[in-house]
Amino acid sequence: MNNRYPFINGPLPYDYNALEPFIDEKTMQLHHDRHLQTYIDNLNSVIEKNPMLKDMTLETLLCRWPRLPQPLQIPVRNNAGGVYNHRFFFNGMRPPCDEVPECRLAHIIDRQFRSIDDFKAQFKQAALSVFGSGYAWLVLDRDKLRITTTPNQDTPLIRGQIPILNIDVWEHAYYLKHYNMRGAYIDDWFRVIDWDMAEKRLHKAFKPHGH
Ligand code: MN3
């Protein structure tokens, strides 16, 4: 995945219709080819005009935007966030599969949230609580899993949290299929979570600490 200017919109890791019947083909097409593309185009255009940003990775842009010159802060915050959040969301899904595999993540979820079902209930509550547009996240915060939310295109990176999973709850993520029923969309999203990817992210998050 290219992580520096110029950013390009790589293909999804699955077909547009691969998440059917839970997330529909048309939504995936518009969401990836238009919404994400727009964030990529806007981010590239901000960086093109401000060469001081050219060598920064996406993550660096997202951690440093508050220290950038004032006129750059909002454009970098929103557009780098839009690129990061969408890539993370799309890469965190896969064709439907009911089973949560036996893995370290599942074990920690059981320990911290009592069970996968309790985790899902708490995660759903958080995702429903986002007022307007934003995301709900499962993050690693120091050495604990935590459910959190961010408004608009903000990311948890700036709080030092390491993302494990996210769900986009902007209406464009579900309106064509689920209309205004965000709860039904969240339930459907649980069916297409790529738990193997989440496990990989957890593994990577623990690595620098030598666990
Ligand atoms: Mn979106």
Residues whose N, C-alpha, C, O or C-beta is under 5 A from the ligand:
A	BS01	MN3	D168 W170 A173
